[in-house]
Amino acid sequence: MVDTVDDWSPPPWFAISSSVAWRFLVVVAAIGVFVAATIALGVIVLPMIFGFFFASVLSPVYDKLRQHRWRPALASFACLTIVALTIGLLMYLALKAVVGPWGELSTKLSEGADTLQQKFDARFGSGASSTPTIIRDDFGGLAHLLLNGALSLLSVVTSIASTLLVSLLVLFFYLKDGDRMWRAITSLGGSRAGLVDRIGLRMWIAVRSFIVGTACVATVDAIGIGLGALVLGVPSVLSIAMITFFLAFIPYFGAIFGGVIACLIAVADGGLQKGIAMAIVVLIVQQLESNLLQPVLVGRQTKLHPLVVALGVIAGGAIAGVLGMFLAIPLIAAGVAGIDELRRSGGAPRLNSLRPVTPDG
């Protein structure tokens, strides 16, 4: 007897592939809708994200104040004041170190590229000057673009003071009423309220570990490279330190661009030898940071594969510019931590659950 169409079933490999494919398309569509909604509602979403970041860092301070019998509103206001003063200080230093002497910095970067090209021409002949031209056009252009991005970020932050005020307002209520808000959210999980609570805790810890650890690493990088520039007699020490600090929040790419900027300024001031000495200082500080400080300060809560970090930074930059590059990794770390907790709790399906049902059952 010839099998009818109703008796036909797809081969196992096709059934598994199609199951994975449609799930992948659903996930991609959901992410696309989420990103589009986030961009459209950026005035609301950004303060919520910033408030979440600030609250995750300041929650231990809030808890300490509550243990000393501070009222919730007063403890939240004290934490809000700490954030406002810190942001104000960083903006003041950034404006003083980068925006003010921007013309001088641009000149020094151009002079550094010119010096490298002259040294290269003297060593290999003017006919082989394509490589230093690449150095000038690519590395110098990237450094110029990155500094312009930092300046754009500062101008955006300055122009959206209302958004910053909303972020502080969100922070106040996150700290003051965060427990009640979170209990209301976990209650929506019904019988899985405990799982929702554990997922949220893992995401909270991951974000706090990343922000606190990265801020400590950025401070150490800025101090180390700044002191090295000071000892070598490189000008614009404060500018180098502040640029290093802010770029440290962009994994991998920030360290490369920050090191190139410091070395070009050193070359412009004292020639190739001083530039090499500055490069050695940058490499030593960054090696100590990546091999000693980063694993201890950032911890395993936010340990991501380097490819995920690199692609995440690029995707964040493509979606939201420099601001997206800053926000991408903590958000990815929170998402990965939540998915990991879901998997450990048995809430996420495994590949063998996608096995097709055969006619025999």
BALOBA-1460 file (C-alpha; in Angstrom, 3 decimals):
// residues 361
<rec num="1" residu="m" x="0.000" y="0.000" z="0.000"/>
<rec num="2" residu="v" x="1.281" y="3.478" z="-0.896"/>
<rec num="3" residu="d" x="1.659" y="5.850" z="2.079"/>
<rec num="4" residu="t" x="-0.679" y="8.817" z="2.001"/>
<rec num="5" residu="v" x="0.297" y="12.374" z="2.748"/>
<rec num="6" residu="d" x="-1.294" y="12.071" z="6.192"/>
<rec num="7" residu="d" x="1.070" y="9.209" z="7.067"/>
<rec num="8" residu="w" x="4.183" y="11.179" z="6.133"/>
<rec num="9" residu="s" x="6.377" y="12.633" z="8.898"/>
<rec num="10" residu="p" x="9.506" y="14.764" z="8.433"/>
<rec num="11" residu="p" x="12.893" y="13.216" z="9.109"/>
<rec num="12" residu="p" x="14.310" y="13.883" z="12.589"/>
<rec num="13" residu="w" x="17.036" y="16.272" z="11.383"/>
<rec num="14" residu="f" x="14.440" y="18.436" z="9.597"/>
<rec num="15" residu="a" x="12.076" y="18.482" z="12.561"/>
<rec num="16" residu="i" x="14.856" y="19.518" z="14.965"/>
<rec num="17" residu="s" x="16.191" y="22.181" z="12.588"/>
<rec num="18" residu="s" x="12.747" y="23.683" z="12.052"/>
<rec num="19" residu="s" x="12.044" y="23.664" z="15.803"/>
<rec num="20" residu="v" x="15.260" y="25.540" z="16.494"/>
<rec num="21" residu="a" x="14.697" y="27.884" z="13.521"/>
<rec num="22" residu="w" x="11.239" y="29.103" z="14.479"/>
<rec num="23" residu="r" x="12.268" y="29.548" z="18.102"/>
<rec num="24" residu="f" x="15.274" y="31.568" z="16.929"/>
<rec num="25" residu="l" x="13.057" y="33.748" z="14.739"/>
<rec num="26" residu="v" x="10.688" y="34.375" z="17.637"/>
<rec num="27" residu="v" x="13.586" y="35.374" z="19.899"/>
<rec num="28" residu="v" x="15.066" y="37.690" z="17.238"/>
<rec num="29" residu="a" x="11.657" y="39.285" z="16.643"/>
<rec num="30" residu="a" x="11.137" y="39.793" z="20.372"/>
<rec num="31" residu="i" x="14.573" y="41.385" z="20.723"/>
<rec num="32" residu="g" x="13.872" y="43.638" z="17.741"/>
<rec num="33" residu="v" x="10.550" y="44.789" z="19.207"/>
<rec num="34" residu="f" x="12.214" y="45.385" z="22.576"/>
<rec num="35" residu="v" x="15.045" y="47.431" z="21.050"/>
<rec num="36" residu="a" x="12.630" y="49.464" z="18.925"/>
<rec num="37" residu="a" x="10.409" y="50.161" z="21.935"/>
<rec num="38" residu="t" x="13.452" y="51.074" z="24.021"/>
<rec num="39" residu="i" x="14.640" y="53.582" z="21.416"/>
<rec num="40" residu="a" x="11.145" y="55.033" z="20.974"/>
<rec num="41" residu="l" x="10.651" y="55.382" z="24.741"/>
<rec num="42" residu="g" x="14.245" y="56.365" z="25.501"/>
<rec num="43" residu="v" x="13.138" y="59.305" z="27.657"/>
<rec num="44" residu="i" x="11.543" y="56.802" z="30.050"/>
<rec num="45" residu="v" x="13.727" y="53.731" z="29.544"/>
<rec num="46" residu="l" x="17.098" y="55.450" z="30.010"/>
<rec num="47" residu="p" x="16.230" y="56.869" z="33.447"/>
<rec num="48" residu="m" x="14.956" y="53.447" z="34.487"/>
<rec num="49" residu="i" x="18.227" y="51.812" z="33.356"/>
<rec num="50" residu="f" x="20.405" y="54.457" z="34.991"/>
<rec num="51" residu="g" x="18.331" y="54.282" z="38.153"/>
<rec num="52" residu="f" x="18.753" y="50.504" z="38.192"/>
<rec num="53" residu="f" x="22.526" y="50.839" z="37.799"/>
<rec num="54" residu="f" x="22.813" y="53.470" z="40.524"/>
<rec num="55" residu="a" x="20.546" y="51.560" z="42.896"/>
<rec num="56" residu="s" x="22.502" y="48.323" z="42.457"/>
<rec num="57" residu="v" x="25.704" y="50.121" z="43.461"/>
<rec num="58" residu="l" x="24.248" y="52.152" z="46.329"/>
<rec num="59" residu="s" x="22.003" y="49.491" z="47.860"/>
<rec num="60" residu="p" x="24.707" y="48.453" z="50.407"/>
<rec num="61" residu="v" x="25.024" y="52.105" z="51.480"/>
<rec num="62" residu="y" x="21.250" y="52.354" z="51.793"/>
<rec num="63" residu="d" x="21.126" y="49.171" z="53.862"/>
<rec num="64" residu="k" x="23.847" y="50.493" z="56.198"/>
<rec num="65" residu="l" x="21.947" y="53.734" z="56.734"/>
<rec num="66" residu="r" x="18.750" y="51.802" z="57.436"/>
<rec num="67" residu="q" x="20.604" y="49.697" z="59.996"/>
<rec num="68" residu="h" x="21.482" y="52.955" z="61.767"/>
<rec num="69" residu="r" x="17.738" y="53.701" z="61.899"/>
<rec num="70" residu="w" x="17.658" y="56.283" z="59.142"/>
<rec num="71" residu="r" x="14.173" y="56.677" z="57.721"/>
<rec num="72" residu="p" x="13.766" y="55.219" z="54.181"/>
<rec num="73" residu="a" x="13.182" y="58.601" z="52.560"/>
<rec num="74" residu="l" x="16.197" y="60.193" z="54.285"/>
<rec num="75" residu="a" x="18.501" y="57.262" z="53.446"/>
<rec num="76" residu="s" x="17.362" y="57.348" z="49.813"/>
<rec num="77" residu="f" x="17.947" y="61.092" z="49.625"/>
<rec num="78" residu="a" x="21.464" y="60.653" z="51.046"/>
<rec num="79" residu="c" x="22.279" y="58.087" z="48.343"/>
<rec num="80" residu="l" x="20.777" y="60.361" z="45.696"/>
<rec num="81" residu="t" x="23.029" y="63.182" z="46.910"/>
<rec num="82" residu="i" x="26.094" y="60.940" z="46.602"/>
<rec num="83" residu="v" x="25.218" y="60.117" z="42.988"/>
<rec num="84" residu="a" x="24.518" y="63.754" z="42.096"/>
<rec num="85" residu="l" x="27.817" y="64.953" z="43.575"/>
<rec num="86" residu="t" x="29.777" y="62.155" z="41.883"/>
<rec num="87" residu="i" x="28.247" y="62.850" z="38.476"/>
<rec num="88" residu="g" x="28.828" y="66.577" z="38.908"/>
<rec num="89" residu="l" x="32.485" y="66.035" z="39.823"/>
<rec num="90" residu="l" x="33.101" y="63.708" z="36.873"/>
<rec num="91" residu="m" x="31.426" y="66.099" z="34.445"/>
<rec num="92" residu="y" x="33.470" y="69.010" z="35.791"/>
<rec num="93" residu="l" x="36.740" y="67.088" z="35.446"/>
<rec num="94" residu="a" x="35.801" y="65.864" z="31.983"/>
<rec num="95" residu="l" x="34.918" y="69.356" z="30.793"/>
<rec num="96" residu="k" x="38.113" y="70.759" z="32.267"/>
<rec num="97" residu="a" x="40.375" y="67.988" z="30.962"/>
<rec num="98" residu="v" x="38.916" y="67.216" z="27.533"/>
<rec num="99" residu="v" x="36.545" y="69.890" z="26.287"/>
<rec num="100" residu="g" x="38.627" y="72.873" z="27.375"/>
<rec num="101" residu="p" x="41.981" y="71.882" z="25.815"/>
<rec num="102" residu="w" x="40.391" y="70.053" z="22.865"/>
<rec num="103" residu="g" x="42.201" y="72.206" z="20.306"/>
<rec num="104" residu="e" x="45.559" y="71.486" z="21.931"/>
<rec num="105" residu="l" x="44.823" y="67.766" z="22.125"/>
<rec num="106" residu="s" x="43.867" y="67.633" z="18.450"/>
<rec num="107" residu="t" x="47.102" y="69.397" z="17.512"/>
<rec num="108" residu="k" x="49.222" y="67.007" z="19.570"/>
<rec num="109" residu="l" x="47.542" y="63.942" z="18.070"/>
<rec num="110" residu="s" x="48.216" y="65.263" z="14.575"/>
<rec num="111" residu="e" x="51.826" y="66.098" z="15.491"/>
<rec num="112" residu="g" x="52.321" y="62.604" z="16.903"/>
<rec num="113" residu="a" x="51.119" y="61.021" z="13.672"/>
<rec num="114" residu="d" x="53.411" y="63.344" z="11.670"/>
<rec num="115" residu="t" x="56.414" y="62.395" z="13.810"/>
<rec num="116" residu="l" x="55.754" y="58.691" z="13.323"/>
<rec num="117" residu="q" x="55.544" y="59.190" z="9.569"/>
<rec num="118" residu="q" x="58.820" y="61.141" z="9.488"/>
<rec num="119" residu="k" x="60.598" y="58.450" z="11.499"/>
<rec num="120" residu="f" x="59.233" y="55.775" z="9.218"/>
<rec num="121" residu="d" x="60.305" y="57.662" z="6.095"/>
<rec num="122" residu="a" x="63.796" y="58.189" z="7.505"/>
<rec num="123" residu="r" x="64.138" y="54.504" z="8.289"/>
<rec num="124" residu="f" x="62.565" y="52.888" z="5.227"/>
<rec num="125" residu="g" x="62.523" y="55.682" z="2.661"/>
<rec num="126" residu="s" x="59.779" y="57.963" z="1.481"/>
<rec num="127" residu="g" x="58.590" y="55.421" z="-1.052"/>
<rec num="128" residu="a" x="57.316" y="53.172" z="1.716"/>
<rec num="129" residu="s" x="55.260" y="55.830" z="3.467"/>
<rec num="130" residu="s" x="51.935" y="54.052" z="3.066"/>
<rec num="131" residu="t" x="52.176" y="52.404" z="6.481"/>
<rec num="132" residu="p" x="52.569" y="55.611" z="8.508"/>
<rec num="133" residu="t" x="49.827" y="57.133" z="6.400"/>
<rec num="134" residu="i" x="47.628" y="54.263" z="7.544"/>
<rec num="135" residu="i" x="48.708" y="54.974" z="11.119"/>
<rec num="136" residu="r" x="47.697" y="58.603" z="10.711"/>
<rec num="137" residu="d" x="44.451" y="57.955" z="8.850"/>
<rec num="138" residu="d" x="43.279" y="54.922" z="10.828"/>
<rec num="139" residu="f" x="44.596" y="55.128" z="14.384"/>
<rec num="140" residu="g" x="44.641" y="58.900" z="14.411"/>
<rec num="141" residu="g" x="41.211" y="59.004" z="12.819"/>
<rec num="142" residu="l" x="39.844" y="56.473" z="15.282"/>
<rec num="143" residu="a" x="41.262" y="58.406" z="18.211"/>
<rec num="144" residu="h" x="39.796" y="61.624" z="16.813"/>
<rec num="145" residu="l" x="36.454" y="59.915" z="16.258"/>
<rec num="146" residu="l" x="36.471" y="58.470" z="19.761"/>
<rec num="147" residu="l" x="37.241" y="61.826" z="21.328"/>
<rec num="148" residu="n" x="34.498" y="63.389" z="19.247"/>
<rec num="149" residu="g" x="32.216" y="60.641" z="20.509"/>
<rec num="150" residu="a" x="33.172" y="61.449" z="24.087"/>
<rec num="151" residu="l" x="32.503" y="65.120" z="23.450"/>
<rec num="152" residu="s" x="29.173" y="64.250" z="21.865"/>
<rec num="153" residu="l" x="28.326" y="62.150" z="24.905"/>
<rec num="154" residu="l" x="29.147" y="65.033" z="27.216"/>
<rec num="155" residu="s" x="27.056" y="67.444" z="25.167"/>
<rec num="156" residu="v" x="24.160" y="64.990" z="25.124"/>
<rec num="157" residu="v" x="24.382" y="64.476" z="28.881"/>
<rec num="158" residu="t" x="24.440" y="68.235" z="29.355"/>
<rec num="159" residu="s" x="21.497" y="68.816" z="27.021"/>
<rec num="160" residu="i" x="19.305" y="66.135" z="28.617"/>
<rec num="161" residu="a" x="19.543" y="67.394" z="32.170"/>
<rec num="162" residu="s" x="15.855" y="66.579" z="32.528"/>
<rec num="163" residu="t" x="16.598" y="62.917" z="31.834"/>
<rec num="164" residu="l" x="19.288" y="62.939" z="34.509"/>
<rec num="165" residu="l" x="16.865" y="64.482" z="36.980"/>
<rec num="166" residu="v" x="14.323" y="61.780" z="36.166"/>
<rec num="167" residu="s" x="17.059" y="59.167" z="36.715"/>
<rec num="168" residu="l" x="17.719" y="60.572" z="40.189"/>
<rec num="169" residu="l" x="13.982" y="60.539" z="40.896"/>
<rec num="170" residu="v" x="13.796" y="56.898" z="39.781"/>
<rec num="171" residu="l" x="16.809" y="56.075" z="41.960"/>
<rec num="172" residu="f" x="15.095" y="57.651" z="44.982"/>
<rec num="173" residu="f" x="12.007" y="55.469" z="44.635"/>
<rec num="174" residu="y" x="13.996" y="52.355" z="43.682"/>
<rec num="175" residu="l" x="15.808" y="52.593" z="47.016"/>
<rec num="176" residu="k" x="12.874" y="53.770" z="49.114"/>
<rec num="177" residu="d" x="10.200" y="51.427" z="47.736"/>
<rec num="178" residu="g" x="12.321" y="48.873" z="45.900"/>
<rec num="179" residu="d" x="11.405" y="45.986" z="48.192"/>
<rec num="180" residu="r" x="7.677" y="46.534" z="47.723"/>
<rec num="181" residu="m" x="8.094" y="46.962" z="43.962"/>
<rec num="182" residu="w" x="10.072" y="43.742" z="43.709"/>
<rec num="183" residu="r" x="7.590" y="41.767" z="45.828"/>
<rec num="184" residu="a" x="4.821" y="42.932" z="43.517"/>
<rec num="185" residu="i" x="6.820" y="41.764" z="40.489"/>
<rec num="186" residu="t" x="7.721" y="38.372" z="41.951"/>
<rec num="187" residu="s" x="4.096" y="37.783" z="42.968"/>
<rec num="188" residu="l" x="3.205" y="37.807" z="39.275"/>
<rec num="189" residu="g" x="5.210" y="34.581" z="38.958"/>
<rec num="190" residu="g" x="2.715" y="32.666" z="41.090"/>
<rec num="191" residu="s" x="4.209" y="29.313" z="42.024"/>
<rec num="192" residu="r" x="7.485" y="30.357" z="40.391"/>
<rec num="193" residu="a" x="7.879" y="33.489" z="42.503"/>
<rec num="194" residu="g" x="10.998" y="32.045" z="44.104"/>
<rec num="195" residu="l" x="12.561" y="31.450" z="40.679"/>
<rec num="196" residu="v" x="11.767" y="35.015" z="39.584"/>
<rec num="197" residu="d" x="13.335" y="36.311" z="42.790"/>
<rec num="198" residu="r" x="16.539" y="34.309" z="42.251"/>
<rec num="199" residu="i" x="16.799" y="35.450" z="38.625"/>
<rec num="200" residu="g" x="16.388" y="39.075" z="39.654"/>
<rec num="201" residu="l" x="18.998" y="38.692" z="42.389"/>
<rec num="202" residu="r" x="21.529" y="37.220" z="39.976"/>
<rec num="203" residu="m" x="20.948" y="40.063" z="37.514"/>
<rec num="204" residu="w" x="21.230" y="42.619" z="40.324"/>
<rec num="205" residu="i" x="24.541" y="41.173" z="41.520"/>
<rec num="206" residu="a" x="25.915" y="40.939" z="37.974"/>
<rec num="207" residu="v" x="25.222" y="44.614" z="37.249"/>
<rec num="208" residu="r" x="26.625" y="45.747" z="40.591"/>
<rec num="209" residu="s" x="29.752" y="43.625" z="40.153"/>
<rec num="210" residu="f" x="30.374" y="45.029" z="36.687"/>
<rec num="211" residu="i" x="29.830" y="48.696" z="37.555"/>
<rec num="212" residu="v" x="31.759" y="48.692" z="40.832"/>
<rec num="213" residu="g" x="34.560" y="46.526" z="39.478"/>
<rec num="214" residu="t" x="34.903" y="48.466" z="36.235"/>
<rec num="215" residu="a" x="34.879" y="51.792" z="38.095"/>
<rec num="216" residu="c" x="37.687" y="50.561" z="40.364"/>
<rec num="217" residu="v" x="39.674" y="49.244" z="37.393"/>
<rec num="218" residu="a" x="39.112" y="52.514" z="35.499"/>
<rec num="219" residu="t" x="40.364" y="54.495" z="38.494"/>
<rec num="220" residu="v" x="43.485" y="52.355" z="38.791"/>
<rec num="221" residu="d" x="44.131" y="52.621" z="35.036"/>
<rec num="222" residu="a" x="43.714" y="56.398" z="35.090"/>
<rec num="223" residu="i" x="46.001" y="56.832" z="38.094"/>
<rec num="224" residu="g" x="48.651" y="54.407" z="36.792"/>
<rec num="225" residu="i" x="48.814" y="55.780" z="33.260"/>
<rec num="226" residu="g" x="48.489" y="59.357" z="34.511"/>
<rec num="227" residu="l" x="51.403" y="58.900" z="36.935"/>
<rec num="228" residu="g" x="53.447" y="57.270" z="34.175"/>
<rec num="229" residu="a" x="52.789" y="60.251" z="31.907"/>
<rec num="230" residu="l" x="53.706" y="62.622" z="34.742"/>
<rec num="231" residu="v" x="57.008" y="60.839" z="35.429"/>
<rec num="232" residu="l" x="57.885" y="60.834" z="31.728"/>
<rec num="233" residu="g" x="57.059" y="64.508" z="31.445"/>
<rec num="234" residu="v" x="54.204" y="64.006" z="28.978"/>
<rec num="235" residu="p" x="51.903" y="67.052" z="28.814"/>
<rec num="236" residu="s" x="48.121" y="66.990" z="29.295"/>
<rec num="237" residu="v" x="48.361" y="64.482" z="32.143"/>
<rec num="238" residu="l" x="44.861" y="65.234" z="33.430"/>
<rec num="239" residu="s" x="43.433" y="64.828" z="29.934"/>
<rec num="240" residu="i" x="45.151" y="61.455" z="29.501"/>
<rec num="241" residu="a" x="43.921" y="60.277" z="32.904"/>
<rec num="242" residu="m" x="40.305" y="61.327" z="32.298"/>
<rec num="243" residu="i" x="40.219" y="59.865" z="28.786"/>
<rec num="244" residu="t" x="41.654" y="56.607" z="30.173"/>
<rec num="245" residu="f" x="39.047" y="56.556" z="32.956"/>
<rec num="246" residu="f" x="36.022" y="56.993" z="30.693"/>
<rec num="247" residu="l" x="37.279" y="54.665" z="27.966"/>
<rec num="248" residu="a" x="37.865" y="51.901" z="30.539"/>
<rec num="249" residu="f" x="34.081" y="51.411" z="30.619"/>
<rec num="250" residu="i" x="34.242" y="50.265" z="26.980"/>
<rec num="251" residu="p" x="35.845" y="46.797" z="27.149"/>
<rec num="252" residu="y" x="38.808" y="46.049" z="24.852"/>
<rec num="253" residu="f" x="38.278" y="48.928" z="22.413"/>
<rec num="254" residu="g" x="38.537" y="51.623" z="25.066"/>
<rec num="255" residu="a" x="41.909" y="50.374" z="26.288"/>
<rec num="256" residu="i" x="43.306" y="50.296" z="22.732"/>
<rec num="257" residu="f" x="42.110" y="53.788" z="21.810"/>
<rec num="258" residu="g" x="43.134" y="55.255" z="25.154"/>
<rec num="259" residu="g" x="46.635" y="53.809" z="24.827"/>
<rec num="260" residu="v" x="46.987" y="55.121" z="21.275"/>
<rec num="261" residu="i" x="45.960" y="58.620" z="22.371"/>
<rec num="262" residu="a" x="48.460" y="58.651" z="25.247"/>
<rec num="263" residu="c" x="51.276" y="57.406" z="23.004"/>
<rec num="264" residu="l" x="50.560" y="59.934" z="20.247"/>
<rec num="265" residu="i" x="50.641" y="62.801" z="22.756"/>
<rec num="266" residu="a" x="53.966" y="61.482" z="24.094"/>
<rec num="267" residu="v" x="55.431" y="61.201" z="20.579"/>
<rec num="268" residu="a" x="54.317" y="64.741" z="19.759"/>
<rec num="269" residu="d" x="56.019" y="66.066" z="22.882"/>
<rec num="270" residu="g" x="59.273" y="64.099" z="23.076"/>
<rec num="271" residu="g" x="59.658" y="62.062" z="19.937"/>
<rec num="272" residu="l" x="59.611" y="58.348" z="19.299"/>
<rec num="273" residu="q" x="61.590" y="57.375" z="22.415"/>
<rec num="274" residu="k" x="59.140" y="59.042" z="24.761"/>
<rec num="275" residu="g" x="56.276" y="57.471" z="22.804"/>
<rec num="276" residu="i" x="57.806" y="54.010" z="23.242"/>
<rec num="277" residu="a" x="58.286" y="54.655" z="26.959"/>
<rec num="278" residu="m" x="54.638" y="55.732" z="27.243"/>
<rec num="279" residu="a" x="53.560" y="52.603" z="25.351"/>
<rec num="280" residu="i" x="55.503" y="50.445" z="27.823"/>
<rec num="281" residu="v" x="53.771" y="52.179" z="30.746"/>
<rec num="282" residu="v" x="50.359" y="51.652" z="29.128"/>
<rec num="283" residu="l" x="51.055" y="47.967" z="28.453"/>
<rec num="284" residu="i" x="52.295" y="47.334" z="32.012"/>
<rec num="285" residu="v" x="49.275" y="49.013" z="33.595"/>
<rec num="286" residu="q" x="46.812" y="47.259" z="31.293"/>
<rec num="287" residu="q" x="48.428" y="43.855" z="31.830"/>
<rec num="288" residu="l" x="48.262" y="44.272" z="35.600"/>
<rec num="289" residu="e" x="44.663" y="45.374" z="35.292"/>
<rec num="290" residu="s" x="43.533" y="42.558" z="32.984"/>
<rec num="291" residu="n" x="45.383" y="39.743" z="34.773"/>
<rec num="292" residu="l" x="45.101" y="40.819" z="38.424"/>
<rec num="293" residu="l" x="42.468" y="43.480" z="39.033"/>
<rec num="294" residu="q" x="39.791" y="42.531" z="36.517"/>
<rec num="295" residu="p" x="39.252" y="38.930" z="37.728"/>
<rec num="296" residu="v" x="39.169" y="40.029" z="41.390"/>
<rec num="297" residu="l" x="37.190" y="43.270" z="41.178"/>
<rec num="298" residu="v" x="34.715" y="42.395" z="38.448"/>
<rec num="299" residu="g" x="34.452" y="38.762" z="39.514"/>
<rec num="300" residu="r" x="32.887" y="35.742" z="37.928"/>
<rec num="301" residu="q" x="29.357" y="37.135" z="38.041"/>
<rec num="302" residu="t" x="30.000" y="39.065" z="34.821"/>
<rec num="303" residu="k" x="32.464" y="36.739" z="33.107"/>
<rec num="304" residu="l" x="31.589" y="36.747" z="29.412"/>
<rec num="305" residu="h" x="33.323" y="35.287" z="26.412"/>
<rec num="306" residu="p" x="35.567" y="37.882" z="24.704"/>
<rec num="307" residu="l" x="33.678" y="37.485" z="21.419"/>
<rec num="308" residu="v" x="30.374" y="38.222" z="23.181"/>
<rec num="309" residu="v" x="31.901" y="41.326" z="24.763"/>
<rec num="310" residu="a" x="33.381" y="42.572" z="21.473"/>
<rec num="311" residu="l" x="30.199" y="42.005" z="19.467"/>
<rec num="312" residu="g" x="28.108" y="43.472" z="22.263"/>
<rec num="313" residu="v" x="30.142" y="46.682" z="22.276"/>
<rec num="314" residu="i" x="29.886" y="46.949" z="18.479"/>
<rec num="315" residu="a" x="26.133" y="46.294" z="18.539"/>
<rec num="316" residu="g" x="25.631" y="48.830" z="21.327"/>
<rec num="317" residu="g" x="27.560" y="51.427" z="19.349"/>
<rec num="318" residu="a" x="25.506" y="50.711" z="16.224"/>
<rec num="319" residu="i" x="22.225" y="51.062" z="18.112"/>
<rec num="320" residu="a" x="22.899" y="53.992" z="20.454"/>
<rec num="321" residu="g" x="26.360" y="55.357" z="19.672"/>
<rec num="322" residu="v" x="28.846" y="55.899" z="22.473"/>
<rec num="323" residu="l" x="26.109" y="55.629" z="25.088"/>
<rec num="324" residu="g" x="25.195" y="52.196" z="23.731"/>
<rec num="325" residu="m" x="28.822" y="51.087" z="23.991"/>
<rec num="326" residu="f" x="28.773" y="51.994" z="27.696"/>
<rec num="327" residu="l" x="25.444" y="50.298" z="28.412"/>
<rec num="328" residu="a" x="25.811" y="47.153" z="26.293"/>
<rec num="329" residu="i" x="28.001" y="44.981" z="28.524"/>
<rec num="330" residu="p" x="26.225" y="45.497" z="31.892"/>
<rec num="331" residu="l" x="22.905" y="44.772" z="30.197"/>
<rec num="332" residu="i" x="24.307" y="41.676" z="28.492"/>
<rec num="333" residu="a" x="25.866" y="40.539" z="31.773"/>
<rec num="334" residu="a" x="22.515" y="40.913" z="33.525"/>
<rec num="335" residu="g" x="20.745" y="38.960" z="30.786"/>
<rec num="336" residu="v" x="23.312" y="36.162" z="30.808"/>
<rec num="337" residu="a" x="23.141" y="35.919" z="34.614"/>
<rec num="338" residu="g" x="19.362" y="35.663" z="34.502"/>
<rec num="339" residu="i" x="19.409" y="32.990" z="31.787"/>
<rec num="340" residu="d" x="22.057" y="31.039" z="33.709"/>
<rec num="341" residu="e" x="19.919" y="31.038" z="36.861"/>
<rec num="342" residu="l" x="16.895" y="29.959" z="34.805"/>
<rec num="343" residu="r" x="18.911" y="27.093" z="33.326"/>
<rec num="344" residu="r" x="20.228" y="25.981" z="36.714"/>
<rec num="345" residu="s" x="16.726" y="25.954" z="38.138"/>
<rec num="346" residu="g" x="15.476" y="23.739" z="35.328"/>
<rec num="347" residu="g" x="13.227" y="26.392" z="33.854"/>
<rec num="348" residu="a" x="14.954" y="26.485" z="30.485"/>
<rec num="349" residu="p" x="14.408" y="23.638" z="28.011"/>
<rec num="350" residu="r" x="17.367" y="21.584" z="26.876"/>
<rec num="351" residu="l" x="18.109" y="20.460" z="23.350"/>
<rec num="352" residu="n" x="16.824" y="16.946" z="23.982"/>
<rec num="353" residu="s" x="13.409" y="18.453" z="24.691"/>
<rec num="354" residu="l" x="13.304" y="19.533" z="21.051"/>
<rec num="355" residu="r" x="13.449" y="15.919" z="19.871"/>
<rec num="356" residu="p" x="10.594" y="15.283" z="17.429"/>
<rec num="357" residu="v" x="7.828" y="12.869" z="18.262"/>
<rec num="358" residu="t" x="8.063" y="9.817" z="16.030"/>
<rec num="359" residu="p" x="5.029" y="7.883" z="14.797"/>
<rec num="360" residu="d" x="5.946" y="5.146" z="17.247"/>
<rec num="361" residu="g" x="5.698" y="7.603" z="20.186"/>
